[in-house]
Amino acid sequence: LRDFLLVYNRMTELCFRHCVCNLNYRLLPGREESCLDSCAARLVRANHRLMGAYVGLVPALLQRRAAEHGAAAGPSGPPASPEPAPGPA
């Protein structure tokens, strides 16, 4: 939810700064309204494409991370016994 709100707030800020240039009226002029509609649509489409790519990459990332953690744990089994100290036998 936090990430969604961050994206939504960022999109609102970008489109507002790009499209709204006159704050003297309560309602948006037609030009500003159409600019906001197209700006929001572009950003939503881009976000959907990014999310689609992310969803496609997540399984591979999880598999690689699991393999790295498995390799970092080392081979399973008891640890090797230490070598005897040199000295008289």
N, C-alpha and C positions, 0 to 999 in steps of 0.2 A: 504494500500500500504506500509506503514511504517513497519507493522508487517511482511508482505511478504518479504520485503527487509532485515529485520533483520534475518529472518529464512534462506534466501538464502545466506547471507554473513556468517552466522555461519556455515552452511553446507559446503560452499566453504573452509572456514578456517579449519574445522575439517578434511575434506577429503584431502586437500592439505598437512596438517601436517602428516597425517597418511600414505599417499601414495607416495609423491614426496620426494625423497632423493638425487637426483642428479640434480643440476641446471647448469651443464656444457653444455647442449645441447639445441638447439632451440625446437626440437620436443621431445615429451615424448616417452620413450621406451615402448614397448608393455606391459611389466609387470606393469608399473606405470599407463598406460592408462586403463588397465583392472581393476586395483585396484580402480581407480577413478570412473569408471563406476559402479562397484558393490557398492562402498561406497555411491555414490549419490543415486543409486536405493534403497538401504536399508533405507536411511534417508527420501527419498520421500515417500516410503511405510509406514514408521513409522509416518510421518506427516499426511498422508491420514487417517491412523487409528485413530490418535488423533483427527483430525478434525471431523471424523465420530462420535466418542464418544461425542465430544463437541456439535455437532449439535443435537445429541440425548438427551443431558442433558439440553440444553438451555430452552425448553418449561417448564420443571419442575422447573428450577431455576426462571424463570420469574413469574410463578404462585405462587411460595413460596414468592418471593419478593413482589408481589402484595398483597398477603394475609397479610404479615407482615406490609406493609404500611397501609392497611385497619384497622388492629388491633391497630396500633399505633395512628391512627386518633381518635380512641375511638368511642363510640356509637354516632349515629347521633341524633340530636335533641337539644333543648335549654339546656344550662347549668342549673344545679340545683340552686335554689335561696339560698342565704346564710341564715343560721339560725339567728333568732332575738337575739340581745344581751340581756343577763339577766339584769334585773333591775325592777323597779316598773312598774306595768302595769296600 
